[in-house]
Amino acid sequence: MAREEIIATALEVLRGIAPETASVAIDPARDIREQVDIDSMDYLNFVIGLDEAFGAGIPEREYTKFTSLDACADIIGRLAAGKGAAAKGEEGR
């Protein structure tokens, strides 16, 4: 999945959690929580929503790292690449 697609989907998830963000321009490099008013429960729901949207299997130790849309793209991309490599390894067996 392309980085732009990951960011667009992450924005959709964020707007599902905090609809008021629909009218806010989000800077992908800046901390999401500094740009929009979400509390810790909203943030947790955002990360869970990302996990569901991407089927990424996000480990709990990664939850605090989804600070910006760029970070979301980096982490989801890395997790997806890891899953792809694991699936290819299983095919060779």
mmCIF file as gemmi writes it, N, C-alpha and C atoms, coordinates in Angstrom:
data_model
loop_
_atom_site.group_PDB
_atom_site.id
_atom_site.type_symbol
_atom_site.label_atom_id
_atom_site.label_alt_id
_atom_site.label_comp_id
_atom_site.label_asym_id
_atom_site.label_entity_id
_atom_site.label_seq_id
_atom_site.pdbx_PDB_ins_code
_atom_site.Cartn_x
_atom_site.Cartn_y
_atom_site.Cartn_z
_atom_site.occupancy
_atom_site.B_iso_or_equiv
_atom_site.pdbx_formal_charge
_atom_site.auth_seq_id
_atom_site.auth_asym_id
_atom_site.pdbx_PDB_model_num
ATOM 1 N N . MET Axp A 1 ? 0.843 -1.172 0 1 0 ? 1 A 1
ATOM 2 C CA . MET Axp A 1 ? 0 0 0 1 0 ? 1 A 1
ATOM 3 C C . MET Axp A 1 ? 0.895 1.243 0 1 0 ? 1 A 1
ATOM 4 N N . ALA Axp A 2 ? 0.529 2.187 -0.804 1 0 ? 2 A 1
ATOM 5 C CA . ALA Axp A 2 ? 1.31 3.423 -0.932 1 0 ? 2 A 1
ATOM 6 C C . ALA Axp A 2 ? 1.159 4.302 0.308 1 0 ? 2 A 1
ATOM 7 N N . ARG Axp A 3 ? 2.2 5.047 0.59 1 0 ? 3 A 1
ATOM 8 C CA . ARG Axp A 3 ? 2.225 5.95 1.748 1 0 ? 3 A 1
ATOM 9 C C . ARG Axp A 3 ? 1.024 6.89 1.765 1 0 ? 3 A 1
ATOM 10 N N . GLU Axp A 4 ? 0.676 7.453 0.61 1 0 ? 4 A 1
ATOM 11 C CA . GLU Axp A 4 ? -0.454 8.38 0.511 1 0 ? 4 A 1
ATOM 12 C C . GLU Axp A 4 ? -1.76 7.692 0.888 1 0 ? 4 A 1
ATOM 13 N N . GLU Axp A 5 ? -1.899 6.427 0.501 1 0 ? 5 A 1
ATOM 14 C CA . GLU Axp A 5 ? -3.106 5.667 0.844 1 0 ? 5 A 1
ATOM 15 C C . GLU Axp A 5 ? -3.18 5.419 2.346 1 0 ? 5 A 1
ATOM 16 N N . ILE Axp A 6 ? -2.044 5.123 2.945 1 0 ? 6 A 1
ATOM 17 C CA . ILE Axp A 6 ? -2.01 4.898 4.39 1 0 ? 6 A 1
ATOM 18 C C . ILE Axp A 6 ? -2.422 6.173 5.12 1 0 ? 6 A 1
ATOM 19 N N . ILE Axp A 7 ? -1.867 7.306 4.709 1 0 ? 7 A 1
ATOM 20 C CA . ILE Axp A 7 ? -2.195 8.58 5.349 1 0 ? 7 A 1
ATOM 21 C C . ILE Axp A 7 ? -3.671 8.915 5.154 1 0 ? 7 A 1
ATOM 22 N N . ALA Axp A 8 ? -4.205 8.699 3.96 1 0 ? 8 A 1
ATOM 23 C CA . ALA Axp A 8 ? -5.621 8.982 3.697 1 0 ? 8 A 1
ATOM 24 C C . ALA Axp A 8 ? -6.519 8.109 4.571 1 0 ? 8 A 1
ATOM 25 N N . THR Axp A 9 ? -6.168 6.843 4.704 1 0 ? 9 A 1
ATOM 26 C CA . THR Axp A 9 ? -6.965 5.942 5.539 1 0 ? 9 A 1
ATOM 27 C C . THR Axp A 9 ? -6.84 6.334 7.008 1 0 ? 9 A 1
ATOM 28 N N . ALA Axp A 10 ? -5.639 6.701 7.442 1 0 ? 10 A 1
ATOM 29 C CA . ALA Axp A 10 ? -5.441 7.145 8.829 1 0 ? 10 A 1
ATOM 30 C C . ALA Axp A 10 ? -6.289 8.384 9.115 1 0 ? 10 A 1
ATOM 31 N N . LEU Axp A 11 ? -6.378 9.287 8.156 1 0 ? 11 A 1
ATOM 32 C CA . LEU Axp A 11 ? -7.23 10.476 8.315 1 0 ? 11 A 1
ATOM 33 C C . LEU Axp A 11 ? -8.699 10.083 8.441 1 0 ? 11 A 1
ATOM 34 N N . GLU Axp A 12 ? -9.135 9.117 7.643 1 0 ? 12 A 1
ATOM 35 C CA . GLU Axp A 12 ? -10.515 8.631 7.737 1 0 ? 12 A 1
ATOM 36 C C . GLU Axp A 12 ? -10.786 8.061 9.123 1 0 ? 12 A 1
ATOM 37 N N . VAL Axp A 13 ? -9.855 7.265 9.624 1 0 ? 13 A 1
ATOM 38 C CA . VAL Axp A 13 ? -10.003 6.685 10.963 1 0 ? 13 A 1
ATOM 39 C C . VAL Axp A 13 ? -10.073 7.802 11.998 1 0 ? 13 A 1
ATOM 40 N N . LEU Axp A 14 ? -9.177 8.778 11.902 1 0 ? 14 A 1
ATOM 41 C CA . LEU Axp A 14 ? -9.161 9.895 12.846 1 0 ? 14 A 1
ATOM 42 C C . LEU Axp A 14 ? -10.483 10.65 12.803 1 0 ? 14 A 1
ATOM 43 N N . ARG Axp A 15 ? -10.995 10.884 11.62 1 0 ? 15 A 1
ATOM 44 C CA . ARG Axp A 15 ? -12.255 11.634 11.487 1 0 ? 15 A 1
ATOM 45 C C . ARG Axp A 15 ? -13.452 10.826 11.985 1 0 ? 15 A 1
ATOM 46 N N . GLY Axp A 16 ? -13.327 9.506 11.979 1 0 ? 16 A 1
ATOM 47 C CA . GLY Axp A 16 ? -14.368 8.665 12.57 1 0 ? 16 A 1
ATOM 48 C C . GLY Axp A 16 ? -14.37 8.764 14.086 1 0 ? 16 A 1
ATOM 49 N N . ILE Axp A 17 ? -13.205 8.987 14.666 1 0 ? 17 A 1
ATOM 50 C CA . ILE Axp A 17 ? -13.062 9.119 16.12 1 0 ? 17 A 1
ATOM 51 C C . ILE Axp A 17 ? -13.403 10.548 16.56 1 0 ? 17 A 1
ATOM 52 N N . ALA Axp A 18 ? -12.94 11.518 15.783 1 0 ? 18 A 1
ATOM 53 C CA . ALA Axp A 18 ? -13.124 12.931 16.118 1 0 ? 18 A 1
ATOM 54 C C . ALA Axp A 18 ? -13.647 13.662 14.881 1 0 ? 18 A 1
ATOM 55 N N . PRO Axp A 19 ? -14.958 13.615 14.653 1 0 ? 19 A 1
ATOM 56 C CA . PRO Axp A 19 ? -15.542 14.213 13.442 1 0 ? 19 A 1
ATOM 57 C C . PRO Axp A 19 ? -15.202 15.683 13.236 1 0 ? 19 A 1
ATOM 58 N N . GLU Axp A 20 ? -14.92 16.394 14.312 1 0 ? 20 A 1
ATOM 59 C CA . GLU Axp A 20 ? -14.594 17.818 14.182 1 0 ? 20 A 1
ATOM 60 C C . GLU Axp A 20 ? -13.299 18.039 13.411 1 0 ? 20 A 1
ATOM 61 N N . THR Axp A 21 ? -12.506 16.998 13.237 1 0 ? 21 A 1
ATOM 62 C CA . THR Axp A 21 ? -11.253 17.129 12.498 1 0 ? 21 A 1
ATOM 63 C C . THR Axp A 21 ? -11.476 17.199 10.985 1 0 ? 21 A 1
ATOM 64 N N . ALA Axp A 22 ? -12.693 16.959 10.543 1 0 ? 22 A 1
ATOM 65 C CA . ALA Axp A 22 ? -12.983 16.998 9.109 1 0 ? 22 A 1
ATOM 66 C C . ALA Axp A 22 ? -12.701 18.374 8.509 1 0 ? 22 A 1
ATOM 67 N N . SER Axp A 23 ? -12.83 19.408 9.318 1 0 ? 23 A 1
ATOM 68 C CA . SER Axp A 23 ? -12.618 20.765 8.794 1 0 ? 23 A 1
ATOM 69 C C . SER Axp A 23 ? -11.237 21.319 9.144 1 0 ? 23 A 1
ATOM 70 N N . VAL Axp A 24 ? -10.372 20.466 9.661 1 0 ? 24 A 1
ATOM 71 C CA . VAL Axp A 24 ? -9.036 20.904 10.077 1 0 ? 24 A 1
ATOM 72 C C . VAL Axp A 24 ? -7.996 20.344 9.114 1 0 ? 24 A 1
ATOM 73 N N . ALA Axp A 25 ? -7.075 21.195 8.676 1 0 ? 25 A 1
ATOM 74 C CA . ALA Axp A 25 ? -5.959 20.736 7.843 1 0 ? 25 A 1
ATOM 75 C C . ALA Axp A 25 ? -4.919 20.131 8.783 1 0 ? 25 A 1
ATOM 76 N N . ILE Axp A 26 ? -4.642 18.855 8.609 1 0 ? 26 A 1
ATOM 77 C CA . ILE Axp A 26 ? -3.699 18.155 9.469 1 0 ? 26 A 1
ATOM 78 C C . ILE Axp A 26 ? -2.332 18.129 8.787 1 0 ? 26 A 1
ATOM 79 N N . ASP Axp A 27 ? -1.321 18.6 9.486 1 0 ? 27 A 1
ATOM 80 C CA . ASP Axp A 27 ? 0.056 18.546 9.005 1 0 ? 27 A 1
ATOM 81 C C . ASP Axp A 27 ? 0.574 17.141 9.308 1 0 ? 27 A 1
ATOM 82 N N . PRO Axp A 28 ? 0.927 16.357 8.293 1 0 ? 28 A 1
ATOM 83 C CA . PRO Axp A 28 ? 1.335 14.97 8.531 1 0 ? 28 A 1
ATOM 84 C C . PRO Axp A 28 ? 2.604 14.813 9.36 1 0 ? 28 A 1
ATOM 85 N N . ALA Axp A 29 ? 3.402 15.866 9.465 1 0 ? 29 A 1
ATOM 86 C CA . ALA Axp A 29 ? 4.654 15.783 10.215 1 0 ? 29 A 1
ATOM 87 C C . ALA Axp A 29 ? 4.484 16.15 11.696 1 0 ? 29 A 1
ATOM 88 N N . ARG Axp A 30 ? 3.406 16.825 12.028 1 0 ? 30 A 1
ATOM 89 C CA . ARG Axp A 30 ? 3.202 17.293 13.404 1 0 ? 30 A 1
ATOM 90 C C . ARG Axp A 30 ? 2.388 16.299 14.226 1 0 ? 30 A 1
ATOM 91 N N . ASP Axp A 31 ? 2.58 16.364 15.531 1 0 ? 31 A 1
ATOM 92 C CA . ASP Axp A 31 ? 1.866 15.502 16.461 1 0 ? 31 A 1
ATOM 93 C C . ASP Axp A 31 ? 0.359 15.704 16.301 1 0 ? 31 A 1
ATOM 94 N N . ILE Axp A 32 ? -0.345 14.609 16.116 1 0 ? 32 A 1
ATOM 95 C CA . ILE Axp A 32 ? -1.797 14.65 15.919 1 0 ? 32 A 1
ATOM 96 C C . ILE Axp A 32 ? -2.484 15.275 17.131 1 0 ? 32 A 1
ATOM 97 N N . ARG Axp A 33 ? -2.044 14.877 18.322 1 0 ? 33 A 1
ATOM 98 C CA . ARG Axp A 33 ? -2.702 15.353 19.548 1 0 ? 33 A 1
ATOM 99 C C . ARG Axp A 33 ? -2.489 16.84 19.775 1 0 ? 33 A 1
ATOM 100 N N . GLU Axp A 34 ? -1.461 17.422 19.192 1 0 ? 34 A 1
ATOM 101 C CA . GLU Axp A 34 ? -1.251 18.864 19.285 1 0 ? 34 A 1
ATOM 102 C C . GLU Axp A 34 ? -2.158 19.61 18.302 1 0 ? 34 A 1
ATOM 103 N N . GLN Axp A 35 ? -2.557 18.938 17.246 1 0 ? 35 A 1
ATOM 104 C CA . GLN Axp A 35 ? -3.342 19.586 16.196 1 0 ? 35 A 1
ATOM 105 C C . GLN Axp A 35 ? -4.846 19.472 16.413 1 0 ? 35 A 1
ATOM 106 N N . VAL Axp A 36 ? -5.264 18.392 17.018 1 0 ? 36 A 1
ATOM 107 C CA . VAL Axp A 36 ? -6.693 18.18 17.265 1 0 ? 36 A 1
ATOM 108 C C . VAL Axp A 36 ? -6.878 17.826 18.73 1 0 ? 36 A 1
ATOM 109 N N . ASP Axp A 37 ? -8.038 18.103 19.231 1 0 ? 37 A 1
ATOM 110 C CA . ASP Axp A 37 ? -8.309 17.898 20.648 1 0 ? 37 A 1
ATOM 111 C C . ASP Axp A 37 ? -8.849 16.488 20.877 1 0 ? 37 A 1
ATOM 112 N N . ILE Axp A 38 ? -7.927 15.521 21.006 1 0 ? 38 A 1
ATOM 113 C CA . ILE Axp A 38 ? -8.349 14.168 21.355 1 0 ? 38 A 1
ATOM 114 C C . ILE Axp A 38 ? -7.712 13.787 22.682 1 0 ? 38 A 1
ATOM 115 N N . ASP Axp A 39 ? -8.494 13.07 23.487 1 0 ? 39 A 1
ATOM 116 C CA . ASP Axp A 39 ? -7.963 12.626 24.767 1 0 ? 39 A 1
ATOM 117 C C . ASP Axp A 39 ? -7.333 11.24 24.609 1 0 ? 39 A 1
ATOM 118 N N . SER Axp A 40 ? -6.873 10.678 25.707 1 0 ? 40 A 1
ATOM 119 C CA . SER Axp A 40 ? -6.16 9.398 25.64 1 0 ? 40 A 1
ATOM 120 C C . SER Axp A 40 ? -7.058 8.266 25.147 1 0 ? 40 A 1
ATOM 121 N N . MET Axp A 41 ? -8.338 8.295 25.478 1 0 ? 41 A 1
ATOM 122 C CA . MET Axp A 41 ? -9.256 7.256 24.99 1 0 ? 41 A 1
ATOM 123 C C . MET Axp A 41 ? -9.469 7.394 23.485 1 0 ? 41 A 1
ATOM 124 N N . ASP Axp A 42 ? -9.606 8.619 23.006 1 0 ? 42 A 1
ATOM 125 C CA . ASP Axp A 42 ? -9.739 8.839 21.563 1 0 ? 42 A 1
ATOM 126 C C . ASP Axp A 42 ? -8.477 8.37 20.842 1 0 ? 42 A 1
ATOM 127 N N . TYR Axp A 43 ? -7.327 8.657 21.435 1 0 ? 43 A 1
ATOM 128 C CA . TYR Axp A 43 ? -6.066 8.228 20.831 1 0 ? 43 A 1
ATOM 129 C C . TYR Axp A 43 ? -6 6.704 20.764 1 0 ? 43 A 1
ATOM 130 N N . LEU Axp A 44 ? -6.377 6.036 21.85 1 0 ? 44 A 1
ATOM 131 C CA . LEU Axp A 44 ? -6.388 4.572 21.857 1 0 ? 44 A 1
ATOM 132 C C . LEU Axp A 44 ? -7.354 4.047 20.801 1 0 ? 44 A 1
ATOM 133 N N . ASN Axp A 45 ? -8.523 4.643 20.702 1 0 ? 45 A 1
ATOM 134 C CA . ASN Axp A 45 ? -9.49 4.234 19.68 1 0 ? 45 A 1
ATOM 135 C C . ASN Axp A 45 ? -8.955 4.486 18.274 1 0 ? 45 A 1
ATOM 136 N N . PHE Axp A 46 ? -8.178 5.53 18.103 1 0 ? 46 A 1
ATOM 137 C CA . PHE Axp A 46 ? -7.542 5.816 16.817 1 0 ? 46 A 1
ATOM 138 C C . PHE Axp A 46 ? -6.58 4.695 16.438 1 0 ? 46 A 1
ATOM 139 N N . VAL Axp A 47 ? -5.725 4.297 17.362 1 0 ? 47 A 1
ATOM 140 C CA . VAL Axp A 47 ? -4.758 3.234 17.078 1 0 ? 47 A 1
ATOM 141 C C . VAL Axp A 47 ? -5.475 1.909 16.819 1 0 ? 47 A 1
ATOM 142 N N . ILE Axp A 48 ? -6.5 1.618 17.604 1 0 ? 48 A 1
ATOM 143 C CA . ILE Axp A 48 ? -7.278 0.392 17.383 1 0 ? 48 A 1
ATOM 144 C C . ILE Axp A 48 ? -7.957 0.453 16.019 1 0 ? 48 A 1
ATOM 145 N N . GLY Axp A 49 ? -8.475 1.632 15.665 1 0 ? 49 A 1
ATOM 146 C CA . GLY Axp A 49 ? -9.097 1.808 14.352 1 0 ? 49 A 1
ATOM 147 C C . GLY Axp A 49 ? -8.103 1.593 13.22 1 0 ? 49 A 1
ATOM 148 N N . LEU Axp A 50 ? -6.866 2.054 13.407 1 0 ? 50 A 1
ATOM 149 C CA . LEU Axp A 50 ? -5.819 1.813 12.411 1 0 ? 50 A 1
ATOM 150 C C . LEU Axp A 50 ? -5.558 0.315 12.265 1 0 ? 50 A 1
ATOM 151 N N . ASP Axp A 51 ? -5.482 -0.356 13.393 1 0 ? 51 A 1
ATOM 152 C CA . ASP Axp A 51 ? -5.241 -1.794 13.372 1 0 ? 51 A 1
ATOM 153 C C . ASP Axp A 51 ? -6.344 -2.513 12.606 1 0 ? 51 A 1
ATOM 154 N N . GLU Axp A 52 ? -7.578 -2.127 12.854 1 0 ? 52 A 1
ATOM 155 C CA . GLU Axp A 52 ? -8.715 -2.748 12.16 1 0 ? 52 A 1
ATOM 156 C C . GLU Axp A 52 ? -8.72 -2.396 10.673 1 0 ? 52 A 1
ATOM 157 N N . ALA Axp A 53 ? -8.43 -1.146 10.353 1 0 ? 53 A 1
ATOM 158 C CA . ALA Axp A 53 ? -8.463 -0.697 8.957 1 0 ? 53 A 1
ATOM 159 C C . ALA Axp A 53 ? -7.399 -1.38 8.107 1 0 ? 53 A 1
ATOM 160 N N . PHE Axp A 54 ? -6.244 -1.623 8.711 1 0 ? 54 A 1
ATOM 161 C CA . PHE Axp A 54 ? -5.133 -2.178 7.942 1 0 ? 54 A 1
ATOM 162 C C . PHE Axp A 54 ? -4.887 -3.661 8.213 1 0 ? 54 A 1
ATOM 163 N N . GLY Axp A 55 ? -5.539 -4.218 9.241 1 0 ? 55 A 1
ATOM 164 C CA . GLY Axp A 55 ? -5.264 -5.604 9.607 1 0 ? 55 A 1
ATOM 165 C C . GLY Axp A 55 ? -3.79 -5.789 9.917 1 0 ? 55 A 1
ATOM 166 N N . ALA Axp A 56 ? -3.23 -4.795 10.567 1 0 ? 56 A 1
ATOM 167 C CA . ALA Axp A 56 ? -1.781 -4.741 10.741 1 0 ? 56 A 1
ATOM 168 C C . ALA Axp A 56 ? -1.252 -5.568 11.903 1 0 ? 56 A 1
ATOM 169 N N . GLY Axp A 57 ? -2.104 -5.915 12.845 1 0 ? 57 A 1
ATOM 170 C CA . GLY Axp A 57 ? -1.621 -6.624 14.019 1 0 ? 57 A 1
ATOM 171 C C . GLY Axp A 57 ? -0.643 -5.775 14.81 1 0 ? 57 A 1
ATOM 172 N N . ILE Axp A 58 ? -1.051 -4.553 15.134 1 0 ? 58 A 1
ATOM 173 C CA . ILE Axp A 58 ? -0.167 -3.62 15.825 1 0 ? 58 A 1
ATOM 174 C C . ILE Axp A 58 ? 0.099 -4.114 17.246 1 0 ? 58 A 1
ATOM 175 N N . PRO Axp A 59 ? 1.364 -4.352 17.582 1 0 ? 59 A 1
ATOM 176 C CA . PRO Axp A 59 ? 1.681 -4.757 18.956 1 0 ? 59 A 1
ATOM 177 C C . PRO Axp A 59 ? 1.46 -3.592 19.92 1 0 ? 59 A 1
ATOM 178 N N . GLU Axp A 60 ? 1.034 -3.893 21.133 1 0 ? 60 A 1
ATOM 179 C CA . GLU Axp A 60 ? 0.778 -2.839 22.116 1 0 ? 60 A 1
ATOM 180 C C . GLU Axp A 60 ? 1.983 -1.943 22.341 1 0 ? 60 A 1
ATOM 181 N N . ARG Axp A 61 ? 3.174 -2.485 22.257 1 0 ? 61 A 1
ATOM 182 C CA . ARG Axp A 61 ? 4.378 -1.675 22.501 1 0 ? 61 A 1
ATOM 183 C C . ARG Axp A 61 ? 4.54 -0.569 21.448 1 0 ? 61 A 1
ATOM 184 N N . GLU Axp A 62 ? 3.834 -0.673 20.334 1 0 ? 62 A 1
ATOM 185 C CA . GLU Axp A 62 ? 3.904 0.333 19.266 1 0 ? 62 A 1
ATOM 186 C C . GLU Axp A 62 ? 2.841 1.428 19.419 1 0 ? 62 A 1
ATOM 187 N N . TYR Axp A 63 ? 1.862 1.223 20.283 1 0 ? 63 A 1
ATOM 188 C CA . TYR Axp A 63 ? 0.723 2.136 20.374 1 0 ? 63 A 1
ATOM 189 C C . TYR Axp A 63 ? 1.122 3.596 20.564 1 0 ? 63 A 1
ATOM 190 N N . THR Axp A 64 ? 2.115 3.856 21.366 1 0 ? 64 A 1
ATOM 191 C CA . THR Axp A 64 ? 2.485 5.242 21.664 1 0 ? 64 A 1
ATOM 192 C C . THR Axp A 64 ? 3.249 5.918 20.532 1 0 ? 64 A 1
ATOM 193 N N . LYS Axp A 65 ? 3.611 5.173 19.519 1 0 ? 65 A 1
ATOM 194 C CA . LYS Axp A 65 ? 4.439 5.713 18.435 1 0 ? 65 A 1
ATOM 195 C C . LYS Axp A 65 ? 3.644 6.356 17.3 1 0 ? 65 A 1
ATOM 196 N N . PHE Axp A 66 ? 2.324 6.255 17.331 1 0 ? 66 A 1
ATOM 197 C CA . PHE Axp A 66 ? 1.482 6.8 16.268 1 0 ? 66 A 1
ATOM 198 C C . PHE Axp A 66 ? 1.199 8.281 16.535 1 0 ? 66 A 1
ATOM 199 N N . THR Axp A 67 ? 2.252 9.056 16.614 1 0 ? 67 A 1
ATOM 200 C CA . THR Axp A 67 ? 2.125 10.456 17.013 1 0 ? 67 A 1
ATOM 201 C C . THR Axp A 67 ? 1.717 11.38 15.874 1 0 ? 67 A 1
ATOM 202 N N . SER Axp A 68 ? 2.11 11.049 14.657 1 0 ? 68 A 1
ATOM 203 C CA . SER Axp A 68 ? 1.783 11.886 13.497 1 0 ? 68 A 1
ATOM 204 C C . SER Axp A 68 ? 1.315 10.991 12.36 1 0 ? 68 A 1
ATOM 205 N N . LEU Axp A 69 ? 0.765 11.605 11.332 1 0 ? 69 A 1
ATOM 206 C CA . LEU Axp A 69 ? 0.352 10.818 10.166 1 0 ? 69 A 1
ATOM 207 C C . LEU Axp A 69 ? 1.568 10.208 9.475 1 0 ? 69 A 1
ATOM 208 N N . ASP Axp A 70 ? 2.685 10.931 9.476 1 0 ? 70 A 1
ATOM 209 C CA . ASP Axp A 70 ? 3.914 10.374 8.915 1 0 ? 70 A 1
ATOM 210 C C . ASP Axp A 70 ? 4.342 9.136 9.703 1 0 ? 70 A 1
ATOM 211 N N . ALA Axp A 71 ? 4.256 9.215 11.033 1 0 ? 71 A 1
ATOM 212 C CA . ALA Axp A 71 ? 4.61 8.061 11.867 1 0 ? 71 A 1
ATOM 213 C C . ALA Axp A 71 ? 3.665 6.891 11.581 1 0 ? 71 A 1
ATOM 214 N N . CYS Axp A 72 ? 2.386 7.186 11.4 1 0 ? 72 A 1
ATOM 215 C CA . CYS Axp A 72 ? 1.412 6.14 11.064 1 0 ? 72 A 1
ATOM 216 C C . CYS Axp A 72 ? 1.824 5.438 9.777 1 0 ? 72 A 1
ATOM 217 N N . ALA Axp A 73 ? 2.173 6.228 8.759 1 0 ? 73 A 1
ATOM 218 C CA . ALA Axp A 73 ? 2.571 5.657 7.471 1 0 ? 73 A 1
ATOM 219 C C . ALA Axp A 73 ? 3.832 4.814 7.613 1 0 ? 73 A 1
ATOM 220 N N . ASP Axp A 74 ? 4.792 5.302 8.388 1 0 ? 74 A 1
ATOM 221 C CA . ASP Axp A 74 ? 6.037 4.555 8.591 1 0 ? 74 A 1
ATOM 222 C C . ASP Axp A 74 ? 5.776 3.219 9.288 1 0 ? 74 A 1
ATOM 223 N N . ILE Axp A 75 ? 5.009 3.259 10.371 1 0 ? 75 A 1
ATOM 224 C CA . ILE Axp A 75 ? 4.775 2.049 11.164 1 0 ? 75 A 1
ATOM 225 C C . ILE Axp A 75 ? 3.907 1.055 10.406 1 0 ? 75 A 1
ATOM 226 N N . ILE Axp A 76 ? 2.812 1.522 9.829 1 0 ? 76 A 1
ATOM 227 C CA . ILE Axp A 76 ? 1.925 0.618 9.078 1 0 ? 76 A 1
ATOM 228 C C . ILE Axp A 76 ? 2.681 0.037 7.893 1 0 ? 76 A 1
ATOM 229 N N . GLY Axp A 77 ? 3.465 0.861 7.203 1 0 ? 77 A 1
ATOM 230 C CA . GLY Axp A 77 ? 4.264 0.364 6.081 1 0 ? 77 A 1
ATOM 231 C C . GLY Axp A 77 ? 5.248 -0.706 6.513 1 0 ? 77 A 1
ATOM 232 N N . ARG Axp A 78 ? 5.896 -0.49 7.645 1 0 ? 78 A 1
ATOM 233 C CA . ARG Axp A 78 ? 6.861 -1.468 8.166 1 0 ? 78 A 1
ATOM 234 C C . ARG Axp A 78 ? 6.156 -2.768 8.563 1 0 ? 78 A 1
ATOM 235 N N . LEU Axp A 79 ? 5.023 -2.65 9.242 1 0 ? 79 A 1
ATOM 236 C CA . LEU Axp A 79 ? 4.29 -3.846 9.658 1 0 ? 79 A 1
ATOM 237 C C . LEU Axp A 79 ? 3.763 -4.619 8.445 1 0 ? 79 A 1
ATOM 238 N N . ALA Axp A 80 ? 3.286 -3.883 7.44 1 0 ? 80 A 1
ATOM 239 C CA . ALA Axp A 80 ? 2.791 -4.539 6.225 1 0 ? 80 A 1
ATOM 240 C C . ALA Axp A 80 ? 3.918 -5.242 5.482 1 0 ? 80 A 1
ATOM 241 N N . ALA Axp A 81 ? 5.078 -4.594 5.433 1 0 ? 81 A 1
ATOM 242 C CA . ALA Axp A 81 ? 6.229 -5.204 4.761 1 0 ? 81 A 1
ATOM 243 C C . ALA Axp A 81 ? 6.655 -6.469 5.506 1 0 ? 81 A 1
ATOM 244 N N . GLY Axp A 82 ? 6.614 -6.428 6.817 1 0 ? 82 A 1
ATOM 245 C CA . GLY Axp A 82 ? 6.966 -7.6 7.617 1 0 ? 82 A 1
ATOM 246 C C . GLY Axp A 82 ? 6.004 -8.739 7.396 1 0 ? 82 A 1
ATOM 247 N N . LYS Axp A 83 ? 4.705 -8.43 7.288 1 0 ? 83 A 1
ATOM 248 C CA . LYS Axp A 83 ? 3.713 -9.465 7.026 1 0 ? 83 A 1
ATOM 249 C C . LYS Axp A 83 ? 3.905 -10.058 5.636 1 0 ? 83 A 1
ATOM 250 N N . GLY Axp A 84 ? 4.229 -9.186 4.666 1 0 ? 84 A 1
ATOM 251 C CA . GLY Axp A 84 ? 4.453 -9.657 3.303 1 0 ? 84 A 1
ATOM 252 C C . GLY Axp A 84 ? 5.647 -10.583 3.226 1 0 ? 84 A 1
ATOM 253 N N . ALA Axp A 85 ? 6.707 -10.233 3.923 1 0 ? 85 A 1
ATOM 254 C CA . ALA Axp A 85 ? 7.911 -11.067 3.931 1 0 ? 85 A 1
ATOM 255 C C . ALA Axp A 85 ? 7.636 -12.397 4.626 1 0 ? 85 A 1
ATOM 256 N N . ALA Axp A 86 ? 6.848 -12.359 5.708 1 0 ? 86 A 1
ATOM 257 C CA . ALA Axp A 86 ? 6.512 -13.591 6.422 1 0 ? 86 A 1
ATOM 258 C C . ALA Axp A 86 ? 5.655 -14.5 5.548 1 0 ? 86 A 1
ATOM 259 N N . ALA Axp A 87 ? 4.71 -13.908 4.813 1 0 ? 87 A 1
ATOM 260 C CA . ALA Axp A 87 ? 3.855 -14.706 3.936 1 0 ? 87 A 1
ATOM 261 C C . ALA Axp A 87 ? 4.659 -15.339 2.812 1 0 ? 87 A 1
ATOM 262 N N . LYS Axp A 88 ? 5.625 -14.621 2.27 1 0 ? 88 A 1
ATOM 263 C CA . LYS Axp A 88 ? 6.462 -15.175 1.216 1 0 ? 88 A 1
ATOM 264 C C . LYS Axp A 88 ? 7.326 -16.314 1.756 1 0 ? 88 A 1
ATOM 265 N N . GLY Axp A 89 ? 7.782 -16.172 2.982 1 0 ? 89 A 1
ATOM 266 C CA . GLY Axp A 89 ? 8.57 -17.223 3.615 1 0 ? 89 A 1
ATOM 267 C C . GLY Axp A 89 ? 7.763 -18.487 3.813 1 0 ? 89 A 1
ATOM 268 N N . GLU Axp A 90 ? 6.479 -18.332 4.126 1 0 ? 90 A 1
ATOM 269 C CA . GLU Axp A 90 ? 5.62 -19.495 4.324 1 0 ? 90 A 1
ATOM 270 C C . GLU Axp A 90 ? 5.297 -20.172 2.998 1 0 ? 90 A 1
ATOM 271 N N . GLU Axp A 91 ? 5.229 -19.395 1.925 1 0 ? 91 A 1
ATOM 272 C CA . GLU Axp A 91 ? 4.942 -19.972 0.6 1 0 ? 91 A 1
ATOM 273 C C . GLU Axp A 91 ? 6.069 -20.888 0.149 1 0 ? 91 A 1
ATOM 274 N N . GLY Axp A 92 ? 7.267 -20.572 0.537 1 0 ? 92 A 1
ATOM 275 C CA . GLY Axp A 92 ? 8.43 -21.35 0.111 1 0 ? 92 A 1
ATOM 276 C C . GLY Axp A 92 ? 8.569 -22.679 0.822 1 0 ? 92 A 1
ATOM 277 N N . ARG Axp A 93 ? 7.736 -22.926 1.793 1 0 ? 93 A 1
ATOM 278 C CA . ARG Axp A 93 ? 7.843 -24.174 2.568 1 0 ? 93 A 1
ATOM 279 C C . ARG Axp A 93 ? 7.104 -25.298 1.931 1 0 ? 93 A 1
